[in-house]
């Protein structure tokens, strides 16, 4: 096991990693920007190092500064959390070059799954179902038009190096494709450093189901159940739950087995997530997230497996501590991403938290790094907390979440909670008739 881990992140995920390390008997190092000097992750870590000014590009994304902090504190491993440097292969290589372990997959896997085309190739080789479309990048609008005609409109035009819902456009017909192809490619080049585009069939009302998986250095690959993340706004998840509700058991087994097959075929090590689109009784590979996910707590609650500790143990070379047959899901868990933003305009709402009270009680968990008097900074992601509940069944979990939301007090800034409370009470959520575009349609109808 590692002696000391530097956490190359901030906020609630940094605190989550600190807690896991504390239970493993591992010392921790926090890095922080000047704006985060008084943050909880700095207070709770065993050591801390300032790595630059407030701007993320000059601190949390500053590879030399992060590596130097790890060197001077003599850390033997680096945990990247999610976001920032978590999927940066160059950073993972630099960590290894300095004699430390990157707590995540290999640089080769980061590159393989960081590019959607190579990820699709790996999925195809493992026998996973793929959406009809181009096998590789389309180099011109004429080639794109040919593929789209063969695929059938509507299609999705996607950036090969994209992520987070960026670099994507739905195209309804060939005239629209000619209009947006060059623009979308230019946007992808500006955002991701690559203008490569590919085409997939567009599903109008799919659900987004993802499978948590893990692999060790000894060839063991397991799935750890699935989550439903269909409640999204503009491809950004805001409500997640486990297990995925209202799935036929045969379909659920096929989805889980497909993810485990991909892990085994690629010899992936540590934890990750395989994402799928599900419509009717079909499912299609979407992408792999080679890191810990924001929504990992719902899986922890229904399986009893500490995924962050598992991630650290596997990175340290330990064998998988359980067999596939030992992974069992019990009850139901729901997570809300509590963002510091106007719930209707979706504009950021940074500022000082003037009043704060977190809900509690059996089955209620809050992962957060804020408190009364804390500053929500304008420089970083708007996520301030994750509210997670667990109950014996889904209906009980919904009731528990609504009660927890009534107790949650965050004053001084605006949050996404009012919107999420309405969505939890919406018939489509209660009856599981939602899909990935449901919230966007719901908001459009509400404003209309």
C-alpha positions as CSV (number, residue, x, y, z in Angstrom):
1,X,0.0,0.0,0.0
2,X,1.1,3.6,-0.6
3,X,2.7,5.6,2.1
4,X,1.5,9.1,1.0
5,X,-0.9,10.2,-1.8
6,X,-1.0,13.7,-3.3
7,X,-4.6,14.6,-4.4
8,X,-4.5,16.7,-7.6
9,X,-7.9,18.1,-7.1
10,X,-10.1,20.2,-4.9
11,X,-13.6,20.4,-3.4
12,X,-15.7,17.4,-2.4
13,X,-13.8,14.8,-4.4
14,X,-10.5,15.8,-2.7
15,X,-12.2,15.4,0.7
16,X,-13.7,12.0,-0.4
17,X,-10.2,10.8,-1.3
18,X,-8.8,12.1,2.0
19,X,-11.4,10.1,3.9
20,X,-10.6,6.9,1.9
21,X,-6.9,7.4,2.6
22,X,-7.4,8.0,6.3
23,X,-9.2,4.6,6.6
24,X,-6.4,2.9,4.7
25,X,-3.7,4.5,6.9
26,X,-2.3,6.5,4.1
27,X,-1.1,10.1,4.6
28,X,-2.4,12.8,2.2
29,X,-1.2,16.0,0.5
30,X,-3.6,18.6,-0.7
31,X,-2.7,21.1,-3.4
32,X,-4.6,24.3,-3.6
33,X,-4.8,27.6,-5.4
34,X,-4.5,31.0,-3.7
35,X,-8.3,31.2,-3.9
36,X,-8.7,27.9,-2.0
37,X,-6.3,28.6,0.8
38,X,-9.0,28.3,3.5
39,X,-10.8,25.4,1.9
40,X,-11.7,22.2,3.8
41,X,-9.6,19.9,1.7
42,X,-6.5,21.9,2.7
43,X,-7.5,21.8,6.4
44,X,-8.2,18.0,6.4
45,X,-5.1,16.8,4.5
46,X,-2.0,15.9,6.4
47,X,0.1,18.3,4.3
48,X,-0.7,21.0,1.8
49,X,1.1,22.9,-1.0
50,X,0.0,26.1,-2.8
51,X,0.4,25.6,-6.5
52,X,-0.6,28.9,-8.0
53,X,-3.1,31.7,-8.4
54,X,-6.9,31.2,-8.7
55,X,-7.1,30.5,-12.4
56,X,-7.3,26.7,-12.9
57,X,-4.9,26.9,-15.9
58,X,-2.2,28.4,-13.5
59,X,-2.8,26.0,-10.6
60,X,-4.9,22.8,-10.8
61,X,-4.1,22.3,-14.5
62,X,-0.4,23.4,-14.1
63,X,1.3,20.0,-14.6
64,X,4.8,21.2,-13.5
65,X,3.4,22.8,-10.3
66,X,1.4,19.6,-9.4
67,X,4.4,17.3,-10.1
68,X,6.7,19.6,-8.1
69,X,4.3,19.5,-5.1
70,X,4.3,15.7,-5.2
71,X,8.1,15.7,-5.5
72,X,8.8,18.0,-2.6
73,X,6.4,16.2,-0.3
74,X,7.8,12.8,-1.3
75,X,4.4,11.4,-2.3
76,X,4.5,8.0,-3.8
77,X,1.2,8.2,-5.6
78,X,-1.1,10.9,-7.1
79,X,-4.9,10.7,-7.1
80,X,-6.4,13.0,-9.8
81,X,-10.1,12.7,-8.7
82,X,-12.3,13.6,-11.6
83,X,-12.0,16.6,-14.0
84,X,-8.9,18.6,-14.2
85,X,-6.0,16.1,-14.9
86,X,-7.9,12.8,-14.3
87,X,-7.9,11.8,-18.0
88,X,-4.6,13.5,-19.1
89,X,-2.3,10.9,-20.4
90,X,0.7,13.3,-20.4
91,X,0.2,14.0,-16.7
92,X,-0.1,10.2,-16.0
93,X,3.2,9.7,-17.9
94,X,4.9,12.5,-15.9
95,X,3.8,11.0,-12.6
96,X,5.3,7.7,-13.6
97,X,8.5,9.4,-14.9
98,X,9.0,10.9,-11.4
99,X,8.8,7.5,-9.8
100,X,5.2,7.8,-8.5
101,X,2.0,5.8,-9.2
102,X,-0.9,7.5,-11.1
103,X,-4.1,6.3,-9.4
104,X,-6.0,5.6,-12.5
105,X,-5.6,3.6,-15.7
106,X,-2.4,3.5,-17.8
107,X,-1.6,6.4,-20.2
108,X,-2.3,3.9,-23.0
109,X,-5.8,3.4,-21.7
110,X,-6.3,7.1,-21.2
111,X,-5.5,7.7,-24.8
112,X,-7.5,4.8,-26.0
113,X,-10.7,5.8,-24.2
114,X,-10.1,9.6,-24.4
115,X,-10.6,9.3,-28.2
116,X,-14.1,8.3,-29.0
117,X,-13.0,6.5,-32.3
118,X,-10.4,4.4,-30.6
119,X,-12.9,3.6,-27.8
120,X,-15.4,2.5,-30.3
121,X,-12.8,0.3,-32.0
122,X,-12.1,-1.4,-28.7
123,X,-15.8,-1.9,-28.0
124,X,-16.3,-3.3,-31.5
125,X,-13.4,-5.7,-30.9
126,X,-15.0,-6.9,-27.7
127,X,-18.3,-7.5,-29.4
128,X,-20.2,-4.7,-27.9
129,X,-23.2,-3.3,-29.9
130,X,-22.5,0.1,-31.6
131,X,-24.8,2.6,-33.1
132,X,-24.8,2.6,-36.9
133,X,-22.6,5.2,-38.4
134,X,-19.0,5.8,-39.5
135,X,-16.3,3.4,-38.3
136,X,-13.8,6.2,-38.2
137,X,-13.5,9.9,-38.8
138,X,-15.2,11.5,-41.8
139,X,-12.8,13.8,-43.5
140,X,-15.2,15.9,-45.6
141,X,-18.8,17.0,-45.6
142,X,-19.3,14.9,-48.8
143,X,-18.1,11.8,-47.0
144,X,-20.2,12.7,-44.0
145,X,-23.3,13.1,-46.3
146,X,-22.7,9.6,-47.8
147,X,-22.4,8.0,-44.3
148,X,-25.5,9.9,-43.1
149,X,-27.6,8.7,-46.1
150,X,-26.5,5.1,-45.4
151,X,-27.2,5.5,-41.6
152,X,-30.5,7.3,-42.0
153,X,-31.4,10.7,-40.6
154,X,-31.4,12.0,-38.0
155,X,-27.7,11.6,-37.1
156,X,-25.4,12.9,-34.5
157,X,-22.3,14.7,-35.6
158,X,-19.6,14.2,-32.9
159,X,-16.1,15.4,-32.1
160,X,-13.8,12.4,-31.8
161,X,-11.9,14.1,-28.9
162,X,-15.0,15.6,-27.3
163,X,-16.5,15.1,-23.9
164,X,-19.0,16.6,-21.4
165,X,-21.6,17.1,-24.1
166,X,-19.4,19.4,-26.1
167,X,-18.7,19.0,-29.8
168,X,-22.0,17.4,-30.7
169,X,-24.8,18.4,-33.0
170,X,-28.0,16.7,-34.1
171,X,-28.5,16.8,-37.9
172,X,-32.0,16.2,-39.3
173,X,-31.2,16.3,-43.0
174,X,-28.4,16.7,-45.6
175,X,-29.0,20.4,-46.0
176,X,-28.4,20.9,-42.3
177,X,-25.3,18.7,-42.4
178,X,-23.7,20.9,-45.1
179,X,-24.4,24.0,-43.0
180,X,-23.0,22.8,-39.7
181,X,-20.1,20.4,-40.6
182,X,-17.3,22.9,-41.0
183,X,-18.6,25.0,-38.0
184,X,-18.7,21.9,-35.7
185,X,-15.3,20.8,-36.8
186,X,-13.8,24.2,-36.1
187,X,-15.4,24.3,-32.7
188,X,-14.0,20.9,-31.9
189,X,-10.5,22.0,-33.0
190,X,-10.7,25.1,-30.7
191,X,-12.1,23.1,-27.7
192,X,-10.1,19.8,-28.0
193,X,-7.2,20.4,-30.3
194,X,-8.7,18.1,-32.9
195,X,-11.3,18.8,-35.5
196,X,-11.9,15.1,-36.3
197,X,-15.6,14.3,-36.6
198,X,-17.6,11.1,-36.8
199,X,-21.3,10.2,-37.3
200,X,-23.7,8.0,-35.4
201,X,-27.4,7.4,-35.7
202,X,-29.3,9.7,-33.4
203,X,-31.8,8.1,-30.9
204,X,-34.5,10.5,-30.0
205,X,-35.6,9.1,-26.6
206,X,-32.9,6.9,-25.2
207,X,-32.0,6.3,-21.6
208,X,-28.4,6.7,-20.4
209,X,-27.3,3.7,-18.4
210,X,-23.7,3.2,-17.3
211,X,-21.9,0.3,-15.7
212,X,-19.3,0.6,-13.0
213,X,-16.4,-1.7,-13.6
214,X,-13.0,-2.6,-12.2
215,X,-10.0,-4.6,-13.3
216,X,-6.8,-5.6,-11.5
217,X,-3.3,-6.4,-12.7
218,X,-3.9,-10.1,-12.4
219,X,-6.5,-10.3,-15.2
220,X,-9.7,-10.1,-13.1
221,X,-12.5,-7.9,-14.5
222,X,-15.8,-7.3,-12.8
223,X,-18.8,-5.1,-13.1
224,X,-20.2,-3.5,-10.0
225,X,-23.8,-2.9,-11.1
226,X,-25.3,-0.1,-13.2
227,X,-26.7,3.4,-12.8
228,X,-29.2,5.4,-14.6
229,X,-28.1,9.0,-15.5
230,X,-30.8,9.9,-18.0
231,X,-31.9,13.0,-16.1
232,X,-29.7,15.4,-17.9
233,X,-29.8,19.0,-19.1
234,X,-27.8,19.6,-22.3
235,X,-25.9,16.3,-21.7
236,X,-24.9,17.3,-18.2
237,X,-26.2,14.9,-15.5
238,X,-28.2,16.3,-12.6
239,X,-29.9,13.3,-11.1
240,X,-28.5,9.8,-10.9
241,X,-29.7,6.5,-9.4
242,X,-28.7,2.9,-8.9
243,X,-29.7,0.4,-9.9
244,X,-31.2,1.6,-13.2
245,X,-35.0,1.3,-12.7
246,X,-37.5,-0.5,-14.9
247,X,-35.0,-2.5,-16.9
248,X,-35.9,-6.1,-18.0
249,X,-33.5,-8.4,-16.1
250,X,-32.3,-10.0,-19.2
251,X,-31.4,-6.6,-20.7
252,X,-29.7,-5.6,-17.4
253,X,-27.5,-8.7,-17.5
254,X,-26.5,-8.1,-21.1
255,X,-25.5,-4.5,-20.4
256,X,-23.5,-5.5,-17.3
257,X,-21.8,-8.4,-19.1
258,X,-20.8,-6.2,-22.0
259,X,-19.0,-3.8,-19.8
260,X,-17.1,-6.5,-18.0
261,X,-16.2,-8.0,-21.4
262,X,-14.7,-4.7,-22.5
263,X,-12.6,-4.4,-19.3
264,X,-11.3,-7.9,-19.7
265,X,-10.5,-7.6,-23.4
266,X,-8.5,-4.3,-22.9
267,X,-6.8,-5.5,-19.7
268,X,-7.9,-2.3,-18.0
269,X,-6.7,-1.7,-14.4
270,X,-8.5,0.1,-11.6
271,X,-12.0,1.5,-11.7
272,X,-14.0,3.1,-14.6
273,X,-17.4,3.4,-16.2
274,X,-18.8,2.1,-19.4
275,X,-21.7,4.2,-20.7
276,X,-24.5,3.0,-22.9
277,X,-27.6,4.4,-24.6
278,X,-30.7,2.2,-24.1
279,X,-33.9,2.3,-26.1
280,X,-36.6,-0.3,-26.0
281,X,-34.8,-3.7,-25.6
282,X,-31.6,-2.6,-27.4
283,X,-28.4,-1.0,-26.0
284,X,-25.5,0.7,-27.7
285,X,-21.9,1.5,-26.5
286,X,-21.4,5.2,-25.9
287,X,-18.1,5.8,-24.3
288,X,-15.8,4.8,-21.4
289,X,-14.9,7.2,-18.5
290,X,-11.5,6.0,-17.3
291,X,-11.7,7.5,-13.8
292,X,-13.9,7.7,-10.7
293,X,-17.3,9.2,-11.5
294,X,-19.1,12.1,-9.8
295,X,-22.0,9.7,-9.2
296,X,-20.0,6.8,-7.7
297,X,-21.8,7.2,-4.3
298,X,-25.0,5.6,-5.5
299,X,-23.1,2.5,-6.4
300,X,-21.3,2.5,-3.1
301,X,-24.6,2.6,-1.2
302,X,-26.3,-0.2,-3.0
303,X,-23.3,-2.5,-3.1
304,X,-21.5,-1.7,0.1
305,X,-18.2,-1.4,-1.8
306,X,-16.0,1.7,-1.2
307,X,-15.0,2.5,-4.8
308,X,-12.3,5.0,-3.9
309,X,-10.6,2.6,-1.6
310,X,-10.9,-0.1,-4.3
311,X,-9.4,2.3,-6.9
312,X,-6.4,3.0,-4.6
313,X,-5.9,-0.7,-3.7
314,X,-6.0,-1.8,-7.4
315,X,-3.6,1.0,-8.4
316,X,-1.2,-0.3,-5.6
317,X,-1.2,-3.7,-7.3
318,X,-3.5,-5.6,-5.0
319,X,-5.8,-8.3,-6.3
320,X,-9.5,-7.8,-6.7
321,X,-10.9,-8.3,-3.2
322,X,-14.1,-10.0,-4.3
323,X,-15.4,-12.2,-7.1
324,X,-18.1,-11.3,-9.5
325,X,-20.6,-13.6,-7.8
326,X,-20.0,-11.6,-4.5
327,X,-21.2,-8.3,-6.1
328,X,-24.8,-7.8,-4.9
329,X,-27.1,-4.8,-5.2
330,X,-29.6,-4.1,-2.4
331,X,-32.1,-1.3,-2.2
332,X,-32.0,1.9,-4.2
333,X,-29.9,5.1,-4.1
334,X,-30.5,8.5,-5.7
335,X,-28.0,11.4,-6.0
336,X,-28.6,15.0,-6.8
337,X,-25.7,17.2,-8.1
338,X,-26.2,20.4,-6.1
339,X,-24.8,23.2,-8.3
340,X,-24.2,26.8,-7.5
341,X,-26.3,28.2,-10.3
342,X,-29.6,29.9,-11.0
343,X,-32.0,26.9,-11.3
344,X,-33.9,28.4,-14.3
345,X,-31.3,30.5,-16.2
346,X,-28.5,28.0,-15.4
347,X,-26.0,30.9,-14.9
348,X,-23.3,30.5,-12.2
349,X,-24.0,31.7,-8.7
350,X,-20.7,32.1,-6.9
351,X,-20.4,33.9,-3.6
352,X,-20.3,33.5,0.2
353,X,-22.5,30.9,1.9
354,X,-24.3,32.9,4.6
355,X,-26.2,30.0,6.1
356,X,-25.7,26.2,5.8
357,X,-27.3,23.2,7.3
358,X,-26.9,19.7,5.8
359,X,-29.7,17.1,6.2
360,X,-29.0,13.9,8.1
361,X,-30.6,10.7,9.4
362,X,-30.4,7.1,8.4
363,X,-29.7,6.7,4.7
364,X,-28.8,10.3,4.0
365,X,-25.3,11.2,2.8
366,X,-23.9,14.6,1.8
367,X,-20.5,14.8,0.0
368,X,-19.5,18.4,0.1
369,X,-16.6,20.8,0.8
370,X,-18.7,23.9,1.8
371,X,-20.0,25.3,5.1
372,X,-21.4,28.5,6.5
373,X,-19.0,31.3,5.6
374,X,-17.3,29.4,2.8
375,X,-16.7,31.1,-0.6
376,X,-18.0,29.4,-3.7
377,X,-15.4,30.5,-6.2
378,X,-16.2,31.7,-9.7
379,X,-13.1,30.0,-11.2
380,X,-14.1,26.4,-11.0
381,X,-17.0,24.0,-11.6
382,X,-20.3,25.0,-10.0
383,X,-20.8,21.7,-8.1
384,X,-20.9,22.5,-4.4
385,X,-22.4,19.3,-3.0
386,X,-23.8,15.9,-3.7
387,X,-27.0,14.9,-1.8
388,X,-27.4,11.1,-1.8
389,X,-30.0,8.9,-0.2
390,X,-30.5,5.2,0.2
391,X,-33.7,3.3,1.0
392,X,-35.0,-0.3,0.5
393,X,-36.8,0.6,-2.7
394,X,-37.0,3.4,-5.3
395,X,-40.3,4.9,-4.0
396,X,-38.9,5.1,-0.5
397,X,-35.7,6.6,-1.8
398,X,-37.7,9.4,-3.6
399,X,-39.6,10.2,-0.4
400,X,-36.4,10.2,1.6
401,X,-34.8,12.6,-1.0
402,X,-37.7,15.0,-0.9
403,X,-37.5,15.1,2.9
404,X,-33.7,15.6,2.8
405,X,-34.2,18.5,0.4
406,X,-36.6,20.2,2.7
407,X,-33.9,20.1,5.4
408,X,-31.1,21.3,3.2
409,X,-30.3,24.9,3.8
410,X,-27.8,26.8,1.6
411,X,-28.2,30.6,1.9
412,X,-26.3,33.3,0.1
413,X,-26.1,31.7,-3.3
414,X,-28.6,30.1,-5.6
415,X,-28.6,26.4,-6.2
416,X,-30.2,23.8,-8.5
417,X,-32.3,22.3,-5.7
418,X,-35.6,24.0,-6.6
419,X,-35.5,22.6,-10.1
420,X,-34.5,19.1,-8.9
421,X,-37.3,19.1,-6.4
422,X,-39.9,19.7,-9.1
423,X,-38.3,17.0,-11.3
424,X,-38.3,14.4,-8.5
425,X,-42.1,14.9,-8.1
426,X,-42.7,14.9,-11.9
427,X,-44.8,11.9,-13.1
428,X,-42.2,11.0,-15.8
429,X,-39.5,10.5,-13.1
430,X,-41.8,8.6,-10.8
431,X,-43.1,6.4,-13.6
432,X,-39.6,6.0,-15.3
433,X,-40.8,7.3,-18.6
434,X,-38.0,9.9,-18.9
435,X,-35.1,9.9,-21.4
436,X,-31.9,11.9,-21.9
437,X,-33.8,14.9,-23.6
438,X,-36.7,14.9,-21.1
439,X,-35.5,17.8,-19.0
440,X,-34.7,20.0,-22.0
441,X,-38.2,19.3,-23.4
442,X,-39.7,19.9,-19.9
443,X,-38.0,23.2,-19.5
444,X,-39.0,24.3,-23.1
445,X,-42.6,23.4,-22.4
446,X,-42.5,25.2,-19.1
447,X,-41.2,28.4,-20.6
448,X,-43.6,28.2,-23.5
